[in-house]
């Protein structure tokens, strides 16, 4: 009888532990998608998330590498194809059990990190720098912009 009682108690304890672990895993933020887009003034990298993690942004290599530590988030997304003058590559790594996004730039640049809700997203805008920007209006309603 004692053996059966102990077996039942051990089984219940294992089930409780299993459910707690599953509940904790379900509560972790998940990176479900990564997108890249560009226009004349910036490159944008967007992370689609199930929830917003506590994150921290730093730089390395004299501003040519942006590091975004995403806490206990889990990456389930691939890396998008990037064709950019500014962004060289994007990668994910794990540092001390925390997810880190690494953005390597061709040159140091100004950047801005923004969050959006509904759906939850983290967006990184890398500014493009130009020596001169020339705008003229060759016809009514038409604006020509030259970035050099």
C-alpha positions in Angstrom: 0.0 0.0 0.0 2.8 2.4 0.8 4.5 1.7 -2.5 1.3 2.5 -4.4 0.8 5.7 -2.4 4.4 6.8 -3.1 4.0 6.0 -6.8 0.8 8.0 -7.0 2.4 10.9 -5.1 5.5 10.8 -7.4 3.3 10.7 -10.5 1.2 13.7 -9.3 4.4 15.7 -8.5 5.8 14.9 -12.0 2.5 16.0 -13.6 2.5 19.3 -11.6 6.1 19.9 -12.6 5.3 19.1 -16.2 2.3 21.5 -16.3 4.3 24.3 -14.6 7.1 23.9 -17.2 4.6 23.9 -20.1 2.9 27.0 -18.6 6.2 28.8 -18.3 7.2 27.9 -21.8 3.9 29.1 -23.2 4.4 32.4 -21.4 7.8 33.2 -23.0 7.8 35.8 -25.8 8.3 34.2 -29.2 9.8 35.8 -32.3 7.4 34.4 -34.9 8.6 36.4 -37.9 11.4 38.7 -39.1 10.9 41.1 -42.0 13.1 43.6 -43.8 12.1 46.7 -45.8 13.8 49.7 -47.2 13.0 53.2 -48.6 15.1 56.2 -49.6 15.7 57.3 -46.0 15.9 54.2 -43.9 16.1 50.4 -43.7 13.7 48.7 -41.3 13.9 45.3 -39.6 10.7 44.2 -38.0 10.3 41.4 -35.4 6.8 39.9 -35.1 6.3 38.8 -31.4 3.7 37.0 -29.4 4.4 39.4 -26.5 7.0 42.2 -26.0 10.0 41.0 -24.0 12.1 43.2 -21.8 14.9 44.2 -24.2 18.1 46.2 -24.1 19.9 47.8 -27.1 23.7 48.4 -27.3 26.3 48.8 -30.0 29.7 47.4 -30.8 32.5 48.0 -33.4 32.2 51.8 -33.3 28.5 51.7 -34.1 28.7 49.2 -36.9 26.9 46.5 -34.9 23.6 46.9 -33.1 22.9 44.3 -30.4 19.3 43.8 -29.1 19.1 41.5 -26.1 15.5 40.1 -26.1 15.6 38.5 -22.6 14.0 35.1 -22.4 12.4 35.3 -25.8 12.5 32.3 -28.2 13.3 32.6 -31.9 11.1 30.5 -34.2 11.6 32.7 -37.3 14.0 32.6 -40.2 16.2 35.4 -41.4 14.9 37.4 -44.3 16.9 38.1 -47.4 18.5 41.5 -47.1 19.6 43.7 -50.0 20.8 46.9 -48.5 23.4 49.6 -48.6 23.3 49.9 -44.8 22.5 46.5 -43.3 25.0 43.8 -44.0 23.4 41.0 -42.2 21.0 40.0 -39.3 21.5 37.0 -37.1 20.3 35.6 -33.8 22.4 34.0 -31.1 22.0 33.0 -27.5 24.1 34.6 -24.8 23.8 33.4 -21.2 20.5 31.8 -22.0 19.1 35.0 -23.5 18.2 35.6 -27.2 20.3 38.3 -28.9 19.6 39.8 -32.3 22.8 41.1 -34.0 22.5 43.6 -36.9 25.8 44.2 -38.7 26.0 47.5 -40.6 28.3 48.5 -43.5 29.0 51.7 -41.7 28.0 53.3 -38.4 24.5 54.9 -38.6 21.8 56.5 -36.5 19.1 54.0 -35.6 15.8 54.0 -33.7 14.0 51.1 -32.0 10.3 51.3 -31.8 7.5 49.1 -30.4 4.1 48.6 -31.8 1.0 46.8 -30.5 -1.9 44.9 -32.0 0.0 42.9 -33.3 3.1 43.1 -31.1 6.2 44.2 -33.1 9.7 45.5 -32.5 11.0 47.7 -35.3 14.6 48.8 -35.9 15.0 51.8 -38.3 18.6 52.3 -39.6 18.9 55.8 -41.1 20.6 56.3 -44.4 23.0 59.1 -44.5 23.4 61.3 -47.6 25.9 64.1 -48.3 23.3 66.0 -50.3 19.6 65.8 -50.9 18.3 67.8 -53.9 14.6 68.3 -54.6 13.0 70.1 -57.5 9.6 70.2 -59.0 9.8 69.7 -62.8 6.0 69.9 -63.2 3.0 70.7 -61.1 2.3 67.8 -58.6 5.6 66.1 -59.4 8.6 66.2 -57.1 12.0 64.9 -58.1 14.4 64.0 -55.2 18.0 63.1 -55.7 20.0 61.5 -52.9 23.8 61.6 -53.3 
